[in-house]
Amino acid sequence: MMNENKKTLMLGLGNPILTDDAIGIKVVEELERRFGTDNGYDYCTGSFGGFHIVDEIRGYDRAVIVDSIIRGGEVGTVYKLTLHDLDGTVRLASPHRVNLPGAIALAKKIEDNIPDDITIYAIEVDELTVFSTRLSPKLQDCFPEIVNKIIDYEMGGNNDRSK
């Protein structure tokens, strides 16, 4: 994976014990396994939202966030989104927390080391409420395709999957 000399954070979000909610974490762990840090990306995973995400992306030129979503599409679909596309998610919106677009907008008003270039890969999932460390069978079946799709988006089609 290449990022044109920009300091980029690849951030995988989710809950590792809630079935498909772990997809963001699993994808980023797989990307790190395949490519390491030789490609200009730093990798981070976690179960957090809002201002904690701002803390993680602070100081980077670019942030790539991978997370789960339920939009009613086909399981395994990868949506490439911007902050403007987000309506809020379970993890990023509650009466006690600010959603991701709001947290980033506020942080940018206060400081200038928040990246303008933020890409979100939201992966259509099947199950978010069952306690399990395994992905649902549907999502597990298309996991390699999901990872390769994100590599293709990030590399513009120059995908060396040999690692």
Number of C-alpha atoms within 10 A of each C-alpha: 23 17 13 10 10 13 16 24 22 23 25 25 26 24 23 20 16 18 23 32 31 26 31 27 24 22 25 24 18 15 20 18 11 14 17 16 13 10 15 17 24 16 18 17 21 17 16 13 20 19 19 14 19 20 12 16 24 19 16 17 17 20 25 20 24 27 27 27 25 15 13 9 13 14 20 23 19 23 17 15 14 15 16 7 10 14 11 15 15 9 17 20 16 12 6 6 14 17 21 23 19 17 18 23 13 14 17 15 9 10 9 11 13 23 18 13 13 17 17 21 23 22 27 23 27 22 18 20 11 14 14 16 14 17 24 18 12 15 24 16 13 13 18 13 15 20 17 17 18 22 19 15 14 16 15 11 12 12 16 13 11 6 8
